[in-house]
Amino acid sequence: MVETVTASTSRGGLQRLGVAPAAQWLDAVELERINRFRTGTAELDRVLGGGLVVGSVVLIGGDPGIGKSTLLIQALATIAKGVRVLYVTGEESLQQIALRAHRLGLDSKRVAVLAENNVESILACAAKEQPQVMVIDSIQTVFTELLQSAPGSVAQVRESAAQLVRAAKRSGIGLFLVGHVTKEGTLAGPRVLEHMVDTVLYFEGDASSRFRIIRAIKNRFGAVNEIGVFVMTESGLREVDNPSAMFVSRQGDTVAGTVVLATQEGTRPLLVEVQALVDQSHLSNPRRVGVGLDQNRLGMLLAVLHRHAGIAMYDQDVFVNVVGGVRVTETAADLAVATATVSSLRDKPLGRDLVVFGEVGLAGEIRPVQRGQERIREAAKLGFKRALIPAANMPKKGDSAIQLLPVKRLQEALAILEG
């Protein structure tokens, strides 16, 4: 017989765990200045909200070979000039890391590297080296001795990440975690991993393309949906200072089905090219394909065109593509998609001096979008002469650098383009 003692509970059902903590008024909380490390790459600093916050945890995901390790080793080589850094690899050997740094021409004399999969050993090394910035590549390969499951399992990923996050918060280490992705492009492992970290970054774009886009899906210290644009070269990832000029092609003859969209990614206005191809369908169910935008919204816009503009495409295949691998999620792309499809259907070019943005409602109205003035200024900076915009986005002062074409209804927009 073994005696056991059960914990006593109060009448409210809560266990008495000691002295109760005291709550604090919110306006009495002292605000501290957020310290950041500059990564040496302006585009990465932009996505992070101005740099890597001391004691923050950043999760980076992307397809294999898209440039996650390349970007981080470049950033560490720059950060190491001012603070101590540690690169922990669980997938590659130290020779492979050294070969990559040599190929990229990096000054890696002050970059400490460690090939280890055990979390306890990694934390022991970090306690000895005292780094201020650390990279774990990748979180799916590390394991903790507290669990018996295999590395990469849900329990191992969750517990290993929890130990690393606690250590980073306790010691003030800026921590980068590299994560694998599934076939659908989302981060592999438990979704709780995204809730545990401060920032979640996704690599977008095709690994076979030279363009790389990093998007902030979550950021406790900056704007969400902020993007950084890079180009993959032989010497590594090179940042793009003016992405709008890269995504918009101004050479060649004007063709039907092409229009320039002024979109907003985080705090940055961005001009991208939207292409549409409308062709006679020989199938019982015509195809509706959208690359870089929501396919369901494309179907909705085609229905609005039929109902409120009298343009039927029920017997046409419709393909819409956002050039450059950019993914547009905001509704401001509605008017650009609608005008591009009508232009392709009627084989009538819209002109290369035109930029378009605006949300299309189910009643055929053109609704305003946020930060319309910044979009107009970005278009004027790149030399565009005309802008088809919602009437509610018209500036109060009439001193615009380009000709503004305000519209309230979808029929008005199509009439302006045809006239």
C-alpha positions in Angstrom: 0.0 0.0 0.0 1.3 3.4 -1.0 0.0 6.6 0.4 -0.7 9.4 -2.0 -1.7 13.0 -1.2 -4.1 14.8 -3.6 -3.8 18.6 -4.1 -6.5 20.5 -2.3 -8.6 22.9 -4.4 -10.5 26.0 -3.4 -14.3 26.4 -3.6 -13.8 28.0 -7.0 -12.2 24.9 -8.4 -8.7 26.5 -8.8 -5.6 24.9 -7.2 -3.7 26.8 -4.6 -0.3 27.1 -6.3 1.2 29.7 -4.0 1.1 33.5 -3.9 -1.3 34.9 -6.6 0.4 37.3 -9.1 -0.7 40.9 -9.1 -2.3 42.3 -12.3 -1.0 45.6 -13.7 -2.7 48.5 -15.4 -1.9 48.6 -19.1 -1.0 52.3 -19.3 1.4 51.7 -16.4 3.6 49.3 -18.4 7.0 50.8 -19.2 7.8 50.8 -22.9 11.3 49.7 -23.8 13.1 50.5 -27.0 13.2 47.6 -29.5 16.8 46.8 -30.4 17.4 45.3 -33.8 20.3 43.8 -35.7 20.8 45.0 -39.3 21.2 42.0 -41.6 23.1 44.0 -44.3 20.3 43.3 -46.8 17.8 46.1 -47.1 15.1 43.8 -48.5 15.4 41.3 -45.6 15.4 44.1 -43.1 12.2 45.5 -44.7 10.4 42.2 -44.4 11.5 41.8 -40.7 10.2 45.3 -40.0 13.5 47.1 -39.9 15.9 44.4 -38.8 16.2 41.3 -36.6 14.8 42.1 -33.1 16.9 41.0 -30.2 15.4 37.9 -28.6 13.0 37.3 -31.5 12.4 34.0 -33.3 11.9 34.0 -37.1 10.6 31.0 -39.0 11.6 30.8 -42.7 9.9 28.3 -45.1 10.2 27.6 -48.8 10.7 25.0 -51.4 13.9 23.0 -51.6 16.7 24.9 -53.4 14.9 28.2 -53.4 17.6 30.0 -51.4 16.8 29.7 -47.7 20.3 28.6 -46.6 22.0 31.0 -49.1 20.1 34.0 -47.7 20.9 33.2 -44.1 24.6 32.5 -44.6 24.8 35.8 -46.5 23.0 37.6 -43.6 25.2 35.9 -40.9 28.4 36.9 -42.7 27.3 40.5 -42.5 26.0 40.4 -39.0 29.2 38.6 -37.8 31.2 41.8 -38.4 29.5 43.3 -35.3 28.2 40.5 -33.1 28.8 36.8 -32.5 26.8 34.4 -34.6 26.3 30.6 -34.8 25.1 28.6 -37.8 23.7 25.2 -36.8 23.2 22.7 -39.6 21.4 19.4 -39.3 21.1 18.6 -43.0 24.5 19.5 -44.5 28.1 18.9 -43.5 30.5 21.6 -42.5 32.3 21.2 -45.8 29.2 21.9 -47.7 28.5 25.1 -45.7 32.1 26.2 -46.2 31.9 25.5 -50.0 28.8 27.6 -50.3 30.3 30.5 -48.4 33.5 30.3 -50.6 31.4 30.2 -53.8 29.4 33.3 -52.7 32.6 35.1 -51.9 31.6 35.8 -48.3 33.9 36.8 -45.4 33.1 33.9 -43.1 36.1 34.2 -40.7 33.8 35.2 -37.8 30.9 32.8 -38.6 30.9 29.9 -36.1 29.3 26.7 -37.5 28.1 23.5 -35.8 26.8 20.3 -37.3 24.4 18.9 -34.7 20.9 17.5 -34.4 20.5 17.2 -30.7 18.7 20.2 -29.1 20.4 19.7 -25.7 23.9 19.7 -27.4 22.9 22.8 -29.5 21.9 24.7 -26.4 25.1 23.7 -24.5 27.2 25.0 -27.4 25.2 28.2 -27.5 25.7 28.7 -23.8 29.5 28.3 -24.4 29.8 30.4 -27.5 27.3 33.1 -26.4 26.0 34.0 -29.9 23.7 37.0 -30.3 22.3 35.6 -33.6 21.8 31.9 -34.3 20.4 29.8 -37.2 18.9 26.4 -37.0 18.8 24.6 -40.4 16.4 23.0 -40.2 13.9 22.5 -37.3 12.6 19.2 -38.8 16.0 17.6 -38.4 16.7 18.3 -34.7 15.4 16.2 -31.8 15.3 16.3 -28.0 16.3 13.4 -25.7 13.1 14.1 -23.7 11.0 12.3 -26.3 11.5 8.9 -28.0 9.9 9.7 -31.3 11.9 10.1 -34.5 13.2 13.5 -35.7 10.7 15.3 -37.8 7.6 14.0 -36.0 5.0 16.4 -34.7 6.0 15.9 -31.1 9.7 16.3 -31.8 9.3 19.4 -33.9 7.0 21.0 -31.3 9.1 20.2 -28.3 12.4 21.0 -30.0 11.1 24.4 -31.2 9.7 25.1 -27.7 13.1 24.6 -26.1 14.9 26.7 -28.6 12.3 29.5 -28.3 12.6 29.5 -24.5 16.4 29.7 -24.7 16.2 32.5 -27.2 13.8 34.6 -25.1 15.8 33.9 -21.9 19.2 34.8 -23.3 18.2 37.5 -25.9 19.4 35.5 -28.9 18.0 36.4 -32.4 17.0 33.0 -33.7 16.3 31.9 -37.3 14.5 28.6 -37.8 14.4 27.0 -41.2 11.3 24.9 -41.9 10.4 22.4 -44.6 7.2 22.9 -46.6 4.6 20.4 -47.9 3.5 19.8 -51.5 1.0 22.6 -51.1 3.7 25.0 -50.1 2.7 25.4 -46.4 5.1 24.8 -43.5 5.4 21.2 -42.6 4.7 20.1 -39.0 2.2 21.4 -36.5 0.6 24.7 -37.0 1.4 25.5 -33.4 4.9 26.1 -34.6 3.8 29.3 -36.4 2.1 30.5 -33.2 5.3 30.0 -31.1 7.5 32.2 -33.2 7.4 36.0 -33.6 7.8 36.2 -37.4 6.9 33.8 -40.2 8.5 34.3 -43.6 7.7 32.4 -46.8 9.8 32.2 -50.0 7.6 32.6 -53.0 8.3 32.0 -56.7 9.5 29.1 -58.7 12.9 27.6 -57.8 13.8 27.4 -61.5 13.2 31.2 -61.9 15.8 33.7 -61.0 13.3 35.9 -59.0 12.8 35.3 -55.3 10.2 36.9 -53.2 10.0 36.7 -49.4 6.7 37.5 -47.8 6.0 38.1 -44.1 2.9 36.1 -43.2 3.2 37.0 -39.5 5.2 39.7 -37.8 4.9 40.9 -34.2 7.4 43.7 -34.9 6.4 44.9 -38.3 3.9 44.9 -41.1 2.2 41.7 -42.3 2.3 40.9 -46.1 5.5 43.0 -46.5 7.6 41.5 -49.3 11.3 41.6 -50.2 12.4 41.0 -53.8 15.7 39.3 -54.7 17.4 37.9 -57.8 19.4 34.7 -57.6 22.8 35.2 -59.2 26.1 33.2 -59.2 27.2 35.3 -56.2 24.1 34.6 -54.2 20.8 36.5 -53.6 21.0 40.1 -54.8 18.3 42.5 -53.6 16.2 44.5 -56.0 15.8 48.2 -55.2 13.0 48.9 -57.6 10.8 45.8 -58.0 8.2 47.6 -60.1 10.6 48.3 -62.9 11.6 44.6 -62.9 8.0 43.2 -63.0 6.8 45.6 -65.7 8.0 45.2 -69.2 7.9 48.5 -71.2 9.5 47.3 -74.4 8.0 45.8 -77.5 4.6 46.3 -79.2 1.4 46.8 -77.3 -0.6 43.6 -77.2 -4.1 42.8 -76.2 -4.9 41.2 -72.8 -2.1 43.0 -70.9 -2.5 45.7 -68.3 -0.3 47.1 -65.4 -1.8 46.7 -61.9 -0.8 49.0 -59.1 -0.9 46.8 -56.0 0.1 47.3 -52.4 2.4 44.7 -50.6 2.6 45.7 -47.0 3.9 49.3 -46.9 5.3 49.1 -50.5 3.4 50.1 -53.6 4.3 47.7 -56.4 3.5 47.6 -60.1 3.0 44.2 -61.7 1.8 43.1 -65.1 -1.4 41.2 -65.4 -1.9 39.1 -68.6 -5.1 37.5 -69.8 -5.8 35.1 -72.6 -9.4 34.4 -73.7 -9.9 31.7 -76.3 -12.8 29.7 -77.8 -13.4 26.6 -75.6 -14.0 23.1 -77.1 -14.9 21.6 -73.7 -18.3 21.3 -72.1 -16.9 23.1 -69.0 -14.6 26.0 -70.1 -11.5 26.4 -68.1 -10.9 29.2 -65.6 -7.2 29.3 -64.6 -5.6 32.0 -62.4 -1.9 32.0 -61.7 -0.8 34.4 -59.0 -4.4 35.3 -57.9 -7.5 33.7 -56.4 -9.2 31.5 -59.0 -12.6 31.7 -57.3 -12.4 35.5 -57.6 -11.7 35.2 -61.3 -15.0 33.3 -61.7 -16.8 35.9 -59.8 -15.4 38.7 -62.0 -16.5 36.9 -65.1 -20.0 36.6 -63.7 -20.1 40.4 -62.9 -18.9 41.1 -66.5 -21.8 39.1 -67.8 -24.5 40.5 -65.5 -23.6 44.2 -65.5 -21.6 44.7 -68.7 -23.3 42.3 -71.0 -20.0 40.5 -71.8 -20.5 36.7 -71.9 -17.5 34.3 -71.7 -19.4 31.1 -70.8 -18.1 29.4 -74.0 -14.5 30.8 -73.6 -11.4 29.5 -71.8 -10.0 32.2 -69.6 -6.4 32.2 -68.4 -5.0 35.0 -66.2 -1.4 35.3 -65.1 0.5 37.7 -62.9 4.0 38.1 -64.5 7.1 37.4 -62.5 5.8 34.8 -60.0 4.1 37.5 -57.9 1.1 36.4 -55.8 -1.6 39.1 -55.6 -4.1 38.6 -52.8 -5.8 42.0 -52.4 -9.1 42.9 -54.1 -7.6 45.9 -55.8 -6.6 43.6 -58.7 -10.3 43.1 -59.7 -10.5 46.0 -62.2 -7.2 45.1 -63.8 -8.3 41.4 -64.2 -11.6 42.5 -65.7 -10.1 45.0 -68.2 -7.4 42.5 -69.2 -9.9 39.8 -70.0 -12.1 42.1 -72.0 -9.1 43.4 -73.9 -8.1 39.8 -74.8 -11.7 38.9 -75.8 -12.0 41.8 -78.1 -8.4 41.8 -79.2 -8.0 45.5 -78.4 -4.8 46.7 -76.7 -5.1 49.0 -73.7 -1.8 50.9 -74.1 1.4 50.7 -72.2 1.0 54.1 -70.5 -2.1 52.9 -68.5 -2.1 51.7 -64.9 -5.2 50.2 -63.3 -6.4 49.4 -59.8 -9.8 49.1 -58.0 -12.2 46.6 -56.4 -15.2 45.4 -58.3 -18.4 44.7 -56.3 -21.1 42.2 -57.1 -23.4 45.1 -58.1 -20.8 46.3 -60.7 -19.7 49.2 -58.7 -16.0 50.2 -58.4 -15.0 50.4 -54.8 -12.1 52.3 -53.4 -8.9 50.7 -52.1 -6.4 51.7 -49.4 -3.4 53.9 -50.1 -4.5 55.0 -53.5 -2.3 58.1 -53.5 0.9 56.0 -53.0 -0.1 53.8 -56.0 -0.6 56.8 -58.2 2.8 58.3 -57.2 4.5 55.0 -57.9 3.0 54.8 -61.4 4.0 58.4 -62.1 7.5 57.7 -61.0 7.9 55.0 -63.6 6.5 57.2 -66.4 2.9 56.1 -66.7 0.6 58.7 -68.3 -2.9 57.5 -67.4 -4.5 55.8 -64.3 -7.9 54.1 -64.2 -8.9 54.4 -60.6 -12.1 54.3 -58.4 -13.8 57.7 -58.2 -13.5 57.5 -54.4 -9.7 57.4 -54.6 -9.5 60.7 -56.5 -7.1 63.1 -54.7 -8.7 66.2 -53.1 -6.1 68.3 -54.8 -6.1 68.2 -58.6 -2.3 68.5 -59.1 -1.6 64.9 -60.1 1.4 64.1 -62.2 -0.6 61.7 -64.5 -4.0 61.8 -66.1 -6.6 60.3 -63.7 -9.6 58.4 -65.1 -12.1 58.0 -62.2 -14.9 55.5 -62.6 -17.8 54.5 -60.4 -19.2 51.6 -62.4 -17.7 48.7 -64.4 -19.5 49.9 -67.5 -17.9 53.3 -67.2 -14.4 51.8 -67.1 -15.0 49.6 -70.2 -16.5 52.6 -72.0 -13.4 54.7 -71.3 -11.1 52.0 -72.5 -13.1 51.4 -75.7 -13.3 55.1 -76.4 
